[in-house]
Amino acid sequence: MTDNVVHISKAKSNLLTRNEAAEYLGVTPQTLAVWACTRRYNLPVIKMGRLAKYKLSDLDAFINSRSVGGIAA
């Protein structure tokens, strides 16, 4: 039974609120809400009732997909 609790805690820590995700990306929470509503960008949103959650890995993938120029690694 403790394994389930640990597993849930790890999963929860990978989810950010809209405010946290906005701060991570350097935009406002309202901007993220508009992007989700208009589907302007392919940024997955996890809906939990009225709450919007974002996976940290999805935010990192979004940042990487928006990178332009520079030298490829």
C-alpha positions, 0 to 999 in steps of 0.5 A, a space after each residue: 500500500 505504501 508503494 501506491 502512495 509513493 507512486 502518486 506523490 512522484 506523479 503529482 510532483 511532475 504536474 504544475 499548476 497553470 500559475 507555475 507553468 506560466 512562471 516557468 515559461 515566462 508568460 502570464 497564466 492568462 496567456 496559457 489559458 488563451 493558448 489552451 482555448 484557441 489551441 494556438 500551440 501544441 502544448 498538452 494540458 491535463 484537465 482535472 475538473 476546473 483545474 489545468 495542469 501541465 507536465 514539466 516534460 511537456 513544458 520542456 518539449 515545448 521550449 525545445 520545439 520553439 528554439 530557432 537558430 543556433 548550432 545544433 548539438 
